[in-house]
Amino acid sequence: MNARITTEFWISAYRKRLQLLEIPAFVVKKGDDTAGSILIKLNRLDGNAELFHRTLNENFDREWTLFSAASETEIDNTITQQLKFDADLWVLEVEDKNGRHLLDDKSLNA
């Protein structure tokens, strides 16, 4: 049985890992502390952004996948639409012109 950590704990740990690499990250919208879904906006600081969310792969393991890549304005509009459907949703914004987000680290799939 896989133990699940709370959303709030995961976000705190994720932000700490980003901070260690001096990658700014901000909570744009706080969701449910225990089981809220998460969207992560990667702001490339050039007018473009990417939006990531957690999905289940074919082995039912959680992994981060690209939800959308577009202008920052389009990504913000997508986030606004998602918030209309999920009031418990967390939104984090990571700012890095080199596109670093650390979501490809398998330890972040818990």
Buried (B, 14 or more C-beta within 10 A) or exposed (E): EEEEEEBBEBBEBBBEBBEEEEBEBEBBBBBBEEEBBBBBBBBBEEEBBBBBBBEEEEEEEBBBEEBBBBEBEBBBEBBEEBBEEEEBBBBBBBBBEEEBBBBEEEEBEE
